[in-house]
């Protein structure tokens, strides 16, 4: 199959899966990024470098991608002879919508590869202050455009069970929905040299501490303020607890200012950690927390599970539905539930045996979510889509399961 794929920017949560797809002898994959990003994190992702291209856009790079047009994408959609086109990522962008329109006019097969839609419900309550206000007319227009995309596409590759359920609830026929979750290279988190782990714990003075780990962007959507508020209460009750936060972003300074002088020796902002150093940071932790207010998937949960960590996540995080079993491998809470985070964190801090049990279950749950298995799902579903007649068959089994 000759496949053309449009997406936003190179990101670790996607490129390992794309690299595995590109390595398959069944596929000739051509990836088009709207802009450069963190680069390709592994050598395997460079194996078909000629098929990966960052496109130039019309307009200054400081402009948001929604309003920058990428002529190469339109040119290849209008004149290309690919077996299937995959549109992923920023569906509100001029480029994305223009490509979809051109493909409809040409009657070429194209599919969407989407995370679950952002729910208006998740913008209620405490999260409302972090949302940019939008008029009812704009929301109506966005819903209409998304509905047209869903209706005109040949299929929707859904990033996780929760995405499939969300699009089914929007009226997309079940036979058009296929699950292709984000998968990554689990092996690098499973075996880490002890001296590298010891170096991380020494760097942050974590000896004898029960380490709570967060990894992600320092933005309001990630709910870091909820975690810091919960840890502030925990620290007064459990002197052995420490918090390690990986990542950077525009609100890092705000979060650092939330940490009192008494707790600065317990809360460590590590900044942006290179992909190659993530495994030892995860291995240096005892449990993982992702208090997101919205995450379509969140591949950091894949990484935490591969590192055999118990996971506390929110119902607003897509990966939690497939990779966290409440009460068996971790806990699932509502966003901004500070009391809930305090209660679950205390339980895991106080029960090392429970942490170990949950961690082993985490690793079992993520075991099938390898880049190779994700690539196989992607290829199998596209073959089904391209081979379907007018009378569509029953939806295939999609999600890899651990049993």
C-alpha positions as CSV (number, residue, x, y, z in Angstrom):
1,X,0.0,0.0,0.0
2,X,1.2,3.5,-0.9
3,X,0.0,5.7,2.0
4,X,0.2,9.5,2.4
5,X,-0.2,10.9,6.0
6,X,-0.6,14.5,7.1
7,X,0.0,15.5,10.8
8,X,1.2,18.4,12.9
9,X,4.8,18.1,14.0
10,X,7.2,15.3,14.9
11,X,6.4,14.2,18.5
12,X,7.7,11.2,20.5
13,X,4.2,10.0,21.1
14,X,3.7,9.4,17.4
15,X,7.0,9.0,15.5
16,X,7.9,5.6,17.0
17,X,4.6,4.2,15.8
18,X,5.0,5.9,12.4
19,X,8.5,4.5,12.1
20,X,7.2,1.0,12.8
21,X,4.5,1.4,10.1
22,X,7.1,2.7,7.7
23,X,9.4,-0.3,8.3
24,X,6.7,-2.7,7.2
25,X,7.3,-4.3,3.8
26,X,3.6,-4.0,3.2
27,X,3.5,-0.2,3.2
28,X,5.2,2.7,1.5
29,X,4.5,5.4,4.0
30,X,4.9,9.1,3.1
31,X,4.6,11.4,6.2
32,X,4.1,15.1,5.9
33,X,4.5,17.4,8.9
34,X,3.1,20.9,9.1
35,X,6.2,22.1,11.0
36,X,9.4,20.8,12.6
37,X,9.2,19.6,16.2
38,X,11.2,17.6,18.7
39,X,12.8,15.6,15.8
40,X,12.7,11.9,15.3
41,X,13.7,10.2,18.6
42,X,15.1,6.9,17.4
43,X,17.3,5.5,14.7
44,X,14.5,3.4,13.5
45,X,12.5,6.5,12.7
46,X,15.2,7.6,10.3
47,X,15.0,4.4,8.3
48,X,12.9,5.9,5.6
49,X,14.0,9.5,5.9
50,X,13.2,10.3,2.3
51,X,9.5,9.5,2.9
52,X,9.4,12.0,5.8
53,X,9.1,15.7,5.0
54,X,8.5,18.9,7.0
55,X,6.5,21.1,4.7
56,X,6.9,24.9,4.3
57,X,3.9,26.9,5.1
58,X,2.6,30.3,3.8
59,X,3.0,32.9,6.5
60,X,5.4,33.6,9.4
61,X,6.3,30.6,11.6
62,X,5.0,32.5,14.6
63,X,1.5,32.1,13.2
64,X,-0.6,29.3,14.5
65,X,-0.8,26.3,12.2
66,X,-4.5,26.7,11.9
67,X,-4.0,29.7,9.6
68,X,-0.9,28.7,7.7
69,X,-1.4,27.0,4.3
70,X,1.0,24.3,3.2
71,X,0.9,24.2,-0.6
72,X,2.8,20.9,-0.9
73,X,0.1,19.1,1.0
74,X,-2.6,20.4,-1.4
75,X,-0.4,19.6,-4.4
76,X,0.1,16.0,-3.4
77,X,-3.6,15.6,-2.5
78,X,-4.6,17.1,-5.9
79,X,-2.1,15.2,-8.1
80,X,-0.8,12.3,-6.0
81,X,-1.6,8.7,-6.8
82,X,-1.5,7.2,-3.3
83,X,-3.7,4.3,-2.4
84,X,-5.0,6.0,0.7
85,X,-4.6,9.4,2.4
86,X,-4.6,9.6,6.2
87,X,-5.4,13.0,7.8
88,X,-4.4,13.3,11.5
89,X,-3.9,16.0,14.1
90,X,-5.0,19.6,13.7
91,X,-8.4,19.2,11.9
92,X,-9.3,22.9,12.3
93,X,-6.3,24.0,10.2
94,X,-6.7,25.5,6.7
95,X,-4.3,22.8,5.3
96,X,-6.2,19.9,6.9
97,X,-9.6,21.1,5.7
98,X,-8.3,22.0,2.2
99,X,-6.8,18.5,1.8
100,X,-10.1,16.9,2.8
101,X,-12.0,19.0,0.3
102,X,-9.6,18.2,-2.5
103,X,-9.7,14.5,-1.8
104,X,-13.5,14.6,-1.7
105,X,-13.6,16.3,-5.1
106,X,-11.2,13.7,-6.5
107,X,-13.1,10.9,-4.9
108,X,-9.9,9.4,-3.4
109,X,-10.0,7.2,-0.4
110,X,-9.1,9.1,2.8
111,X,-9.4,8.3,6.5
112,X,-9.2,10.3,9.7
113,X,-6.9,9.3,12.6
114,X,-8.3,11.1,15.6
115,X,-8.0,11.3,19.4
116,X,-11.3,11.6,21.1
117,X,-13.0,15.1,20.7
118,X,-12.6,17.6,23.5
119,X,-15.7,17.4,25.6
120,X,-17.5,20.6,26.6
121,X,-18.2,18.8,29.9
122,X,-14.5,18.8,30.7
123,X,-14.6,22.6,30.5
124,X,-17.0,22.9,33.3
125,X,-16.2,23.8,36.9
126,X,-12.6,24.6,37.9
127,X,-11.3,24.0,34.3
128,X,-13.4,26.8,32.9
129,X,-10.9,29.4,34.0
130,X,-8.3,27.8,31.8
131,X,-10.4,27.8,28.7
132,X,-10.5,30.5,26.1
133,X,-14.1,31.6,25.7
134,X,-15.7,30.8,22.3
135,X,-19.0,31.9,21.0
136,X,-21.9,29.5,20.5
137,X,-21.6,30.2,16.8
138,X,-18.0,29.2,16.7
139,X,-18.8,26.0,18.6
140,X,-21.6,25.2,16.2
141,X,-19.4,25.8,13.2
142,X,-16.7,23.5,14.6
143,X,-19.2,20.8,15.3
144,X,-20.6,21.1,11.8
145,X,-17.2,20.9,10.2
146,X,-16.2,17.9,12.3
147,X,-19.5,16.2,11.5
148,X,-18.8,16.7,7.7
149,X,-15.3,15.3,8.1
150,X,-16.6,12.2,10.0
151,X,-19.4,11.7,7.4
152,X,-17.2,12.0,4.3
153,X,-14.2,10.0,5.4
154,X,-13.9,6.4,4.5
155,X,-13.2,5.4,8.1
156,X,-12.0,6.8,11.4
157,X,-8.9,5.4,13.0
158,X,-9.7,6.1,16.7
159,X,-6.8,6.6,19.2
160,X,-8.2,4.4,22.0
161,X,-11.4,2.9,23.1
162,X,-12.7,6.1,24.5
163,X,-12.3,7.8,21.1
164,X,-14.2,5.1,19.4
165,X,-17.0,5.4,21.9
166,X,-17.1,9.2,21.5
167,X,-17.4,9.1,17.8
168,X,-20.0,6.3,17.9
169,X,-22.0,8.6,20.3
170,X,-21.7,11.4,17.6
171,X,-23.4,9.1,15.2
172,X,-20.5,7.6,13.2
173,X,-21.5,4.0,12.1
174,X,-19.6,1.3,14.1
175,X,-18.4,-0.2,10.8
176,X,-16.4,3.0,10.1
177,X,-14.6,3.0,13.4
178,X,-11.3,1.2,14.0
179,X,-9.0,1.5,17.0
180,X,-5.4,2.3,16.4
181,X,-4.0,3.6,19.8
182,X,-0.7,5.2,20.2
183,X,2.0,2.7,21.0
184,X,5.7,3.1,21.7
185,X,8.9,1.1,22.2
186,X,8.2,-0.5,25.6
187,X,11.5,-2.4,25.9
188,X,13.6,0.6,26.7
189,X,11.6,1.2,29.9
190,X,11.6,-2.4,31.0
191,X,15.4,-2.8,31.5
192,X,17.4,0.1,32.8
193,X,21.0,0.0,34.1
194,X,21.0,0.3,37.9
195,X,23.8,2.9,37.9
196,X,21.8,5.2,35.7
197,X,18.8,5.0,38.0
198,X,21.1,5.6,41.0
199,X,22.5,8.7,39.3
200,X,19.0,10.1,38.9
201,X,18.1,9.5,42.5
202,X,21.4,11.0,43.6
203,X,21.0,14.1,41.4
204,X,17.7,15.0,43.1
205,X,18.6,13.7,46.6
206,X,15.9,11.0,46.5
207,X,17.5,8.5,48.7
208,X,15.0,6.9,51.1
209,X,12.1,8.8,49.4
210,X,8.9,7.5,47.9
211,X,9.0,9.3,44.5
212,X,5.9,10.5,42.8
213,X,6.5,11.2,39.1
214,X,4.8,13.5,36.6
215,X,5.9,13.9,33.0
216,X,4.3,16.3,30.5
217,X,4.0,19.8,29.4
218,X,3.8,22.6,32.0
219,X,0.4,23.9,30.8
220,X,-2.9,24.3,32.6
221,X,-4.6,21.4,30.8
222,X,-2.2,19.0,32.5
223,X,-3.6,19.8,35.9
224,X,-0.2,20.2,37.6
225,X,-1.7,22.7,40.1
226,X,-4.0,19.9,41.3
227,X,-1.0,17.6,41.9
228,X,1.0,20.3,43.7
229,X,-2.0,21.1,45.9
230,X,-2.4,17.4,46.8
231,X,1.3,17.0,47.4
232,X,1.4,20.1,49.7
233,X,-1.1,18.3,51.9
234,X,0.6,14.9,51.7
235,X,4.1,16.3,52.5
236,X,2.9,17.4,56.0
237,X,1.7,13.8,56.7
238,X,4.4,11.7,55.0
239,X,7.9,13.1,55.3
240,X,9.4,10.5,53.0
241,X,7.3,11.6,50.0
242,X,9.0,13.5,47.1
243,X,7.7,14.8,43.8
244,X,9.7,14.7,40.6
245,X,8.2,16.7,37.6
246,X,9.6,16.2,34.1
247,X,8.8,18.7,31.3
248,X,8.7,22.3,30.5
249,X,6.2,24.9,29.3
250,X,4.9,28.4,29.6
251,X,3.5,27.9,33.1
252,X,6.4,26.3,34.7
253,X,7.3,29.5,36.6
254,X,3.8,29.6,38.0
255,X,4.0,26.1,39.3
256,X,7.4,26.6,40.8
257,X,6.0,29.6,42.7
258,X,3.3,27.4,44.2
259,X,6.0,25.4,46.1
260,X,6.7,26.8,49.5
261,X,10.2,27.2,50.8
262,X,9.7,24.4,53.2
263,X,8.9,22.0,50.4
264,X,11.5,23.0,47.8
265,X,13.8,20.2,48.9
266,X,10.9,17.7,48.2
267,X,9.6,19.1,44.9
268,X,12.0,18.8,41.9
269,X,11.4,20.4,38.5
270,X,13.7,18.5,36.2
271,X,12.8,20.4,33.0
272,X,12.7,18.9,29.6
273,X,14.4,15.5,29.7
274,X,15.8,14.0,26.5
275,X,14.0,10.9,25.2
276,X,17.1,8.8,25.8
277,X,17.1,9.6,29.5
278,X,13.5,9.1,30.2
279,X,13.7,5.4,31.2
280,X,16.1,6.0,34.1
281,X,13.9,8.8,35.4
282,X,10.8,6.6,35.3
283,X,12.8,3.8,36.9
284,X,13.8,6.1,39.7
285,X,10.1,6.7,40.6
286,X,7.7,4.6,42.7
287,X,4.4,5.7,41.2
288,X,3.2,7.9,38.3
289,X,0.5,10.6,38.3
290,X,-1.2,12.3,35.4
291,X,-3.9,14.7,36.7
292,X,-4.9,16.0,33.2
293,X,-8.0,17.9,32.6
294,X,-8.0,16.6,29.0
295,X,-5.7,14.3,27.1
296,X,-6.8,12.6,23.9
297,X,-4.4,9.7,24.7
298,X,-1.2,10.6,26.7
299,X,1.6,8.2,25.8
300,X,3.3,8.9,29.1
301,X,0.9,6.4,30.5
302,X,2.3,3.8,28.1
303,X,5.8,4.7,29.4
304,X,4.8,4.5,33.0
305,X,3.2,1.1,32.6
306,X,6.2,-0.2,30.7
307,X,8.3,1.0,33.7
308,X,6.1,-1.1,36.0
309,X,4.7,1.9,37.8
310,X,1.2,2.1,39.4
311,X,-0.6,4.9,37.6
312,X,-3.1,7.5,39.0
313,X,-4.8,9.2,36.1
314,X,-8.1,11.0,35.3
315,X,-11.2,10.0,33.4
316,X,-10.4,12.8,31.1
317,X,-7.3,11.0,29.9
318,X,-7.8,8.7,26.9
319,X,-5.1,6.1,27.7
320,X,-6.5,5.5,31.2
321,X,-9.4,3.6,29.6
322,X,-7.1,1.1,28.0
323,X,-4.1,1.0,30.2
324,X,-5.3,1.7,33.8
325,X,-7.5,-0.7,35.7
326,X,-9.0,1.1,38.7
327,X,-8.0,-0.7,41.9
328,X,-5.9,-3.3,40.0
329,X,-3.0,-1.3,38.4
330,X,-3.7,2.2,39.7
331,X,-6.6,4.6,40.2
332,X,-8.8,6.7,38.0
333,X,-10.2,9.9,39.3
334,X,-12.1,13.0,38.1
335,X,-9.9,16.0,37.2
336,X,-9.4,18.6,39.9
337,X,-10.3,16.0,42.6
338,X,-7.7,17.1,45.1
339,X,-9.2,15.0,48.0
340,X,-9.2,11.9,45.7
341,X,-5.6,12.4,44.7
342,X,-4.5,12.8,48.3
343,X,-6.4,9.7,49.4
344,X,-4.9,7.5,46.5
345,X,-1.4,8.9,46.9
346,X,-1.4,8.2,50.6
347,X,-2.5,4.7,50.0
348,X,0.2,3.9,47.5
349,X,2.9,5.7,49.6
350,X,1.9,3.6,52.6
351,X,1.7,0.2,50.9
352,X,4.9,-0.8,49.0
353,X,3.5,-4.3,48.3
354,X,0.4,-2.8,46.7
355,X,2.7,-0.5,44.5
356,X,4.6,-3.6,43.4
357,X,1.4,-5.5,42.6
358,X,-0.1,-2.6,40.7
359,X,3.2,-2.0,38.8
360,X,3.3,-5.6,37.6
361,X,-0.3,-5.3,36.4
362,X,0.6,-2.1,34.6
363,X,3.4,-3.8,32.7
364,X,1.1,-6.6,31.7
365,X,-1.6,-4.2,30.4
366,X,0.9,-2.3,28.2
367,X,2.7,-5.4,26.9
368,X,0.6,-5.7,23.7
369,X,0.9,-2.0,23.0
370,X,4.2,-2.2,21.2
371,X,5.0,-0.1,18.1
372,X,5.1,-3.3,16.0
373,X,1.6,-4.3,17.1
374,X,0.3,-0.8,16.6
375,X,1.7,-0.8,13.1
376,X,0.1,-4.1,12.4
377,X,-3.3,-2.7,13.5
378,X,-2.9,0.4,11.3
379,X,-2.0,-1.6,8.2
380,X,-4.7,-4.2,8.8
381,X,-7.4,-1.6,9.2
382,X,-6.4,0.3,6.1
383,X,-6.4,-2.9,4.1
384,X,-10.0,-3.5,5.3
385,X,-11.0,0.0,4.5
386,X,-9.5,-0.1,1.0
387,X,-10.9,-3.6,0.4
388,X,-14.5,-2.9,1.5
389,X,-17.3,-3.1,-0.9
390,X,-20.5,-1.0,-0.6
391,X,-21.8,-3.7,1.8
392,X,-19.4,-3.1,4.8
393,X,-18.5,-6.0,7.0
394,X,-18.6,-6.1,10.8
395,X,-16.0,-4.0,12.6
396,X,-12.8,-6.0,13.3
397,X,-11.4,-6.6,16.7
398,X,-9.1,-3.6,17.3
399,X,-7.5,-3.1,20.6
400,X,-4.5,-5.2,21.6
401,X,-5.4,-7.0,24.9
402,X,-3.2,-8.4,27.6
403,X,-5.6,-11.0,28.8
